[in-house]
Amino acid sequence: MSAAHDATGAGVVVRYWASARAAAGRPTDQVAAGTLASVLDEVRGLRRGDEGFARVLSVCSVLVDQTPVGSADHDEVVVVAGSVVELLPPFAGG
């Protein structure tokens, strides 16, 4: 878990699915709230130098609180404390 949290101690849960979970080596991480770009930067920082994780992360679809982010600018997507960011890699057959 990251030491960076807001004043309430709550952060953002980042949930990994399928090959993203395998690459992360765990089902979730907790990071500081901010923009989606900063959340993803912190997640990358937790696995600095892990090329496999970076590769999987680069192809994931992203949901914030069950809402697809799609092509929205990650610097413009605000992720508040208590939110859940889900990283879904492409799935075969569906």
ZIKA-V120750 format. One record per helix or strand. SS is the DSSP state (alpha for helix, beta for strand). FROM is the first residue (numbers start at 1). LEN is the number of residues. If there is no record, write none. Layout:
BEGIN
SS;FROM;LEN + SS;FROM;LEN
END
This chain:
BEGIN
beta;12;6 + alpha;19;6 + beta;28;4 + beta;34;2 + alpha;36;11 + alpha;51;8 + beta;61;4 + beta;67;2 + beta;78;2 + beta;84;5
END
